[in-house]
């Protein structure tokens, strides 16, 4: 099975190129101050989070290019290092950034429409007793949500298409659509597996992050941590997320490689 083959290939690729763990771990490490500060200084934590989000908007395409290129090299049997990360990130940056902005624009339009229609439905729910009108608004809102989910499903491999197969921004989106369309059931299986593991990782992260909030910790009988302990927990959590995210990324490249090499 394609999904199982991709899973089997991922650990050996990570072992072949341990430098793969560094970029993602550093990204999550940058979030450690926010986690540590959210209980001691929420305002500073919020400002830091906003600045970091804006920086990530510029940095993420570079990291995507570098990580996917390294992962593909390692999956192909060639050890990769951080110099390759910089090379792949630089060479694919513009294409990935343009595709990323296109996706953001589409998501914004769909999200805005969903919020507006949902708001109209909320108002009608109080101002009108016409259940047919309210039902129509609800159906239209759900339709926009469905369009968003379908869009995200079909273009999820655009970055792999750009870095691995050398497509441009728009062609990368189109190629991802073609690959997923030709392998819908297999991709659904992949998405279900990613969702399950993602929920598991999220649950571990969420449970551990309760230690970073004195109010939440006290509410369930956990001890209130000192500042050094808060920093230590934040570091462990961010490194855990870095390792998990690296595995998921390598797995996604392995899965894309299996689809394109077997069914291209």
C-alpha positions as CSV (number, residue, x, y, z in Angstrom):
1,X,0.0,0.0,0.0
2,X,1.2,3.5,-0.9
3,X,0.7,5.0,2.6
4,X,2.4,2.1,4.4
5,X,5.3,2.2,2.0
6,X,5.7,6.0,2.6
7,X,5.7,5.4,6.4
8,X,8.4,2.7,6.1
9,X,10.6,4.9,4.1
10,X,10.4,8.0,6.4
11,X,12.4,6.8,9.4
12,X,15.3,5.6,7.3
13,X,15.3,9.0,5.5
14,X,15.4,10.8,8.9
15,X,18.2,8.6,10.1
16,X,20.2,9.2,6.9
17,X,20.0,13.0,7.3
18,X,19.5,14.0,10.9
19,X,20.1,17.6,10.0
20,X,16.4,17.5,8.8
21,X,15.4,18.0,12.5
22,X,17.2,21.3,12.9
23,X,15.2,23.8,10.8
24,X,11.8,22.7,12.2
25,X,13.1,22.5,15.7
26,X,14.5,26.0,15.4
27,X,11.2,27.3,14.1
28,X,9.3,25.9,17.1
29,X,12.1,27.0,19.4
30,X,11.4,30.6,18.4
31,X,7.9,30.1,19.9
32,X,9.3,29.0,23.3
33,X,9.3,32.6,24.6
34,X,5.7,33.0,23.7
35,X,4.7,29.8,25.6
36,X,6.8,30.8,28.6
37,X,5.5,34.3,28.7
38,X,1.8,33.6,28.2
39,X,1.3,33.0,31.9
40,X,3.6,35.6,33.3
41,X,3.1,38.4,30.7
42,X,0.2,37.8,28.4
43,X,0.5,41.2,26.6
44,X,4.2,40.7,25.7
45,X,3.4,37.1,24.7
46,X,0.6,38.4,22.3
47,X,2.9,41.0,20.7
48,X,5.7,38.5,20.3
49,X,3.2,36.1,18.7
50,X,2.0,38.8,16.2
51,X,5.6,39.7,15.2
52,X,6.5,36.0,14.9
53,X,3.4,35.3,12.6
54,X,4.4,38.2,10.3
55,X,8.0,36.9,10.1
56,X,6.8,33.3,9.4
57,X,4.8,34.6,6.5
58,X,8.1,35.5,4.8
59,X,10.2,32.6,6.2
60,X,7.9,29.6,5.7
61,X,8.3,29.3,1.9
62,X,12.1,29.2,2.4
63,X,11.8,26.6,5.1
64,X,9.4,24.6,2.9
65,X,11.8,24.6,0.0
66,X,14.8,23.6,2.1
67,X,13.0,20.9,4.0
68,X,11.3,19.3,1.1
69,X,14.5,19.3,-1.0
70,X,16.5,17.7,1.9
71,X,13.7,15.1,2.5
72,X,13.6,14.2,-1.2
73,X,17.4,13.8,-1.3
74,X,17.4,11.6,1.8
75,X,14.4,9.5,0.6
76,X,16.4,8.9,-2.7
77,X,19.3,7.6,-0.7
78,X,21.5,10.7,-0.6
79,X,22.4,12.1,2.8
80,X,21.5,15.8,2.9
81,X,22.8,18.7,5.1
82,X,22.0,22.3,5.9
83,X,23.9,23.6,2.9
84,X,21.4,21.7,0.8
85,X,18.6,23.2,2.9
86,X,19.8,26.7,2.1
87,X,20.2,25.9,-1.6
88,X,16.7,24.4,-2.0
89,X,15.2,27.2,0.0
90,X,16.8,29.9,-2.1
91,X,16.2,28.3,-5.5
92,X,12.5,27.6,-4.8
93,X,11.6,30.6,-2.7
94,X,9.9,32.8,-5.2
95,X,7.7,30.0,-6.7
96,X,6.7,28.8,-3.2
97,X,6.0,32.3,-2.0
98,X,3.8,33.2,-4.9
99,X,1.9,29.9,-4.6
100,X,1.6,30.5,-0.8
101,X,0.1,34.0,-1.4
102,X,-2.3,32.6,-3.9
103,X,-3.5,30.0,-1.4
104,X,-3.8,32.7,1.3
105,X,-5.8,34.9,-1.0
106,X,-8.2,32.0,-1.8
107,X,-8.5,31.1,1.8
108,X,-9.2,34.7,2.8
109,X,-12.0,35.0,0.2
110,X,-13.6,31.8,1.2
111,X,-13.2,32.5,4.9
112,X,-14.6,36.0,4.5
113,X,-17.6,34.7,2.6
114,X,-18.2,32.0,5.3
115,X,-18.0,34.5,8.1
116,X,-20.3,37.0,6.3
117,X,-22.9,34.4,5.5
118,X,-22.6,32.9,8.9
119,X,-23.2,36.3,10.4
120,X,-26.2,36.9,8.2
121,X,-27.6,33.5,9.4
122,X,-27.0,34.5,13.0
123,X,-28.8,37.8,12.6
124,X,-31.7,36.1,10.8
125,X,-32.0,33.6,13.5
126,X,-32.9,36.4,15.9
127,X,-34.8,38.7,13.5
128,X,-36.8,36.1,11.6
129,X,-38.9,33.1,12.3
130,X,-38.6,31.9,8.7
131,X,-36.8,28.6,9.1
132,X,-36.5,28.1,5.3
133,X,-34.5,31.3,4.9
134,X,-32.2,30.4,7.9
135,X,-31.8,26.9,6.4
136,X,-30.8,28.3,3.0
137,X,-28.2,30.6,4.7
138,X,-26.8,27.7,6.7
139,X,-26.5,25.5,3.6
140,X,-24.7,28.2,1.7
141,X,-22.3,28.7,4.6
142,X,-21.6,25.0,4.7
143,X,-21.1,25.0,1.0
144,X,-18.3,27.6,1.3
145,X,-16.8,25.5,4.1
146,X,-16.9,22.4,1.8
147,X,-15.3,24.4,-1.0
148,X,-12.5,25.4,1.3
149,X,-11.9,21.8,2.4
150,X,-11.9,20.5,-1.1
151,X,-9.5,23.2,-2.3
152,X,-7.1,22.4,0.6
153,X,-7.4,18.7,-0.1
154,X,-6.4,19.0,-3.8
155,X,-3.6,21.5,-3.6
156,X,-1.9,20.1,-0.5
157,X,1.1,18.8,-2.5
158,X,1.8,22.1,-4.3
159,X,5.2,22.6,-2.5
160,X,6.3,19.1,-3.3
161,X,5.4,19.6,-6.9
162,X,7.4,22.8,-7.1
163,X,10.5,21.5,-5.3
164,X,10.6,17.9,-6.3
165,X,9.3,18.2,-9.9
166,X,10.4,21.7,-10.7
167,X,7.0,23.2,-11.4
168,X,6.2,26.9,-11.2
169,X,3.8,28.4,-8.8
170,X,0.6,28.0,-10.7
171,X,1.7,24.7,-12.3
172,X,2.6,23.4,-8.9
173,X,-1.0,23.9,-7.7
174,X,-2.3,22.4,-10.9
175,X,0.0,19.4,-10.7
176,X,-1.0,18.8,-7.0
177,X,-4.6,18.8,-8.2
178,X,-3.9,16.2,-11.0
179,X,-1.9,13.9,-8.6
180,X,-4.6,14.0,-6.0
181,X,-7.5,13.6,-8.5
182,X,-5.8,10.5,-9.9
183,X,-5.4,9.0,-6.3
184,X,-8.4,10.3,-4.4
185,X,-9.0,7.2,-2.2
186,X,-5.3,6.7,-1.5
187,X,-5.0,10.4,-0.5
188,X,-8.0,10.2,1.7
189,X,-6.4,7.2,3.5
190,X,-3.2,9.3,3.9
191,X,-5.2,12.3,5.3
192,X,-7.0,10.1,7.8
193,X,-3.7,8.7,9.1
194,X,-2.2,12.2,9.3
195,X,-5.3,13.5,11.1
196,X,-5.2,10.6,13.7
197,X,-1.5,11.2,14.4
198,X,-2.0,14.9,14.3
199,X,-4.7,14.7,16.9
200,X,-2.5,12.4,19.1
201,X,0.4,14.9,18.9
202,X,-2.0,17.8,19.5
203,X,-3.4,16.0,22.6
204,X,0.0,15.4,24.0
205,X,1.0,19.0,23.3
206,X,-2.2,20.4,24.8
207,X,-2.0,18.3,27.9
208,X,1.6,19.2,28.6
209,X,1.0,22.9,27.9
210,X,-1.4,23.0,30.8
211,X,1.7,23.1,33.0
212,X,2.5,26.6,31.4
213,X,-0.7,28.1,32.7
214,X,-1.0,28.5,36.5
215,X,-4.8,28.9,36.3
216,X,-5.2,25.7,34.3
217,X,-2.6,23.8,36.4
218,X,-4.3,24.8,39.6
219,X,-7.7,23.8,38.2
220,X,-6.6,20.2,37.8
221,X,-4.4,20.0,40.8
222,X,-1.0,20.4,39.1
223,X,1.8,22.4,40.7
224,X,2.5,26.0,39.7
225,X,5.9,26.0,38.0
226,X,8.7,28.5,38.6
227,X,10.0,30.6,35.7
228,X,13.0,28.3,35.0
229,X,10.7,25.3,35.0
230,X,8.3,27.1,32.7
231,X,11.1,27.7,30.3
232,X,12.2,24.1,30.5
233,X,8.7,22.8,29.7
234,X,8.3,25.3,26.9
235,X,11.6,24.1,25.4
236,X,10.7,20.4,25.7
237,X,7.3,21.1,24.0
238,X,8.7,23.1,21.1
239,X,11.4,20.4,20.5
240,X,8.8,17.7,20.6
241,X,6.7,19.6,18.0
242,X,9.8,20.2,15.9
243,X,10.5,16.4,15.8
244,X,6.9,15.5,15.1
245,X,6.5,18.1,12.4
246,X,9.7,17.0,10.7
247,X,8.5,13.4,10.6
248,X,5.1,14.6,9.1
249,X,6.9,16.6,6.4
250,X,9.2,13.8,5.4
251,X,6.2,11.4,5.4
252,X,4.3,13.8,3.1
253,X,7.3,13.9,0.6
254,X,7.6,10.2,0.7
255,X,3.9,9.8,0.0
256,X,4.0,12.3,-2.8
257,X,7.0,10.4,-4.2
258,X,5.1,7.1,-4.0
259,X,2.1,8.6,-5.9
260,X,4.1,10.2,-8.6
261,X,6.6,7.4,-9.2
262,X,3.9,4.7,-9.2
263,X,1.0,6.5,-10.8
264,X,2.6,9.3,-12.8
